[in-house]
Amino acid sequence: MIVVEILFTALLVFVVLSTTTEGFPSGFGGIAAGLTLGMIHIATIPVDNTSVNPARSIATAIYGGGEALLQLWVFLVFPIVGALIGIGSRLRNVEAERHGRAGRGLGEVADRLLLGKGSPDEVQRREPR
């Protein structure tokens, strides 16, 4: 339950931050964020009645009372932790793009290793395309 809240909140925050930048086509950020949120709920509601939004959790807990209020802390603390991870991931991504290391993700590293074109260290040291 805790890992689900952290991971999927981080994903949502990362998508929102990534789609509200100058490089993303104008007007499509909301579509990407909305689809991401929908998919998160489809995947995680069966697991823990997901939150990814502390405001929604507060209202539900107050209305439900009892047990819901006792569990509220989980749906407040862990989405905030996930949001911080999402922000950190996006900032790291922006720094990589700024220093010309964009495109050096796991996909390229895996391709080079599987095709026998170098070790992970060699792939990371190569100049950007």
Disulfide bonds with the S-S distance in Angstrom:
none
